[in-house]
Amino acid sequence: MNPEKRYLGIDVGSVSINLVMIDEEQQVIDKLYVRTEGKPIPILKKAMEEVVTRNIGNYNIGGVGVTGSGRDLAAAMVGSDVVKNEITAHGVAVLSVIPQAGTVIEIGGQDSKIILIRNGVVSDFAMNTVCAAGTGSFLDRQAARLNIPIGEFGRMALKSKKPVRIAGRCAVFAESDMVHKQQMGCPPEDIVRGLCQALVRNYLSNVGKGKEILPAIVFQGGVAANRGIQVAFEEALGHEVIIPANYDVMGAVGSAILAQKEVKKKGNTNFRGIENIRQDFMAKAFECNGCPNACEIVELSANNHILARWGDRCGKWAVKREGRPEHEYKETAVKY
């Protein structure tokens, strides 16, 4: 009896690392969401160990896909079969569960994005990484200021009968406006509902500016857990907003699906095995002085073997160069 194949999807972001395991039918078998804590290497090692250990059985890891801002690092560590940006990964994941999707709203802790899908293909997208007013960190901060658990934020918003309007174009101004409304004696639930509406206005006027938002509208990312934001989007857009079952790890789901397709095409996987994930990794950074760009190069190695380098603009450091004098650069190294 041949072992069943399963596929891993890894999304390494600025706030969290998400892992998903799917079967041959692209059904999610297991998923894990952990905080990055500014330590992506040890946290990813721990997360991989946890997912593989709690799914011990008659199966093999048939392929691995990675995405997110830390995808290059993750790809070098695990030996990935496919490395894709977040737009592609999210688009693939959405179409796998909601084929009729026309617009994807994705809001995470540090950024937000919109993906337009036409005839089953991603046709356009936009991202916001400048202002926190349209991201989950904005809600986290205001919930803390109001002394409200973020898990209760959405339910409290729906209790509001007359939400107050809060300036949402800037996180700093929004906070000042919220304090002003508190001092005026406005009920907390009206303020919370106003904050939800402010985030939605910010998103639509920045990330969604100039975009034709067509149904079916899919809402994903960590903020999709907030029912108040979902309702605010429905009110603003005049359409139902769908939240998929695995809304919080859709990037990882898409990566796993892409890995499955890639492995079926080439016939084998690059996955290095869980044993290799347990080894010590060395991260090293140095500045190249070969030209005025002065690129900062990051090098990842294990057992004195260079796994990958990235950060250069010209490709000079993309391939291991034997016999390179140590005095060519200044470096800082960290072992994990």
Stockholm file with secondary structure:
# STOCKHOLM 1.0

chainA/1-336         MNPEKRYLGIDVGSVSINLVMIDEEQQVIDKLYVRTEGKPIPILKKAMEEVVTRNIGNYNIGGVGVTGSGRDLAAAMVGSDVVKNEITAHGVAVLSVIPQAGTVIEIGGQDSKIILIRNGVVSDFAMNTVCAAGTGSFLDRQAARLNIPIGEFGRMALKSKKPVRIAGRCAVFAESDMVHKQQMGCPPEDIVRGLCQALVRNYLSNVGKGKEILPAIVFQGGVAANRGIQVAFEEALGHEVIIPANYDVMGAVGSAILAQKEVKKKGNTNFRGIENIRQDFMAKAFECNGCPNACEIVELSANNHILARWGDRCGKWAVKREGRPEHEYKETAVKY
#=GR chainA/1-336 SS CCCEEEEEEEEECSSEEEEEEECTTCCEEEEEEEECTTCHHHHHHHHHHHHHHTTCSSEEEEEEEEESTTHHHHHHHHTCSEECCHHHHHHHHHHHHCTTCCEEEEECSSCEEEEEEETTEEEEEEEECSCGGGSHHHHHHHHHHHTCCHHHHHHHHTTCSSCCCCCCSSHHHHHHHHHHHHHTTCCHHHHHHHHHHHHHHHHHHHTTTTCCCCSSEEEESGGGGCHHHHHHHHHHHSSCEECCTTGGGHHHHHHHHHHHHHHHHHSSCCCCCHHHHTSCEEEEEEECCSSTTCCEEEEEEETTEEEEEECCSSSTTSSCCTTCCGGGSCEEEEEC
#=GC SS_cons         CCCEEEEEEEEECSSEEEEEEECTTCCEEEEEEEECTTCHHHHHHHHHHHHHHTTCSSEEEEEEEEESTTHHHHHHHHTCSEECCHHHHHHHHHHHHCTTCCEEEEECSSCEEEEEEETTEEEEEEEECSCGGGSHHHHHHHHHHHTCCHHHHHHHHTTCSSCCCCCCSSHHHHHHHHHHHHHTTCCHHHHHHHHHHHHHHHHHHHTTTTCCCCSSEEEESGGGGCHHHHHHHHHHHSSCEECCTTGGGHHHHHHHHHHHHHHHHHSSCCCCCHHHHTSCEEEEEEECCSSTTCCEEEEEEETTEEEEEECCSSSTTSSCCTTCCGGGSCEEEEEC
//
